[in-house]
Amino acid sequence: MEVNRELPRWPEYRMRERQWLPHEQAASCVHDGGLRRIVLGLEDYLAVRGTTTAAAR
């Protein structure tokens, strides 16, 4: 997944910490099981769409 820009502030910036991680590592940081499965499936989803995650390049 390619990111073109980051905003210095967003609605929840005081409540959340932004980190850029490989999807396997990011999934280990997610406590919600449903969201964890989404993060783990991201690479396959992007592959079907013809894109890749930065970690997979």
N, C-alpha and C positions, 0 to 999 in steps of 0.2 A: 504494500500500500504506500503510495507516495503522498507526502505532505508538502504542500506548496508554501504554506505560511502558518505561523502560530500567533494567536492573539495574546497580548500580554495579560489581558483580563477577560474573563467570561463570567456568566451569572453565578457559578459556584466556585470561583477561584479561591475563595477563602476557606472553603470546606474540602477541597480535593487537591491532590498533588499529581501533577502530570509527570509521567515517566515514559520513555520510549524503550520498549523491551521486545525481544523476540516473543512470538505468540505463546510458546510453551512456558516461558518464564512469566509472562503477563498472566496467563491462566492460573498459575500457582498463587498469584496475589489476589485473585478474585474469590470472594467468599460465597457468592451465590452460585449454586450448582448449574442453573439454567444459563446464566451469563458465562460461566466457565466453559460450558459446552460450545457456546457461540464463538468464544475466543479461540478455542481449540479447532473449530471447524472453519475458521477464517481463511487459512491458507488454501484449503480445498475449494472453498467458495470462490476465491479470487482466481484460482487456476481455471475454473470453469468459465469465468468471465474473460479470461485471456490476460489477466494481470497477476502480479506476484506481490508477496510481502517483501519489504526491504531485506529482512533477514534471510529470505530464501534466494536472493540474487547472488 
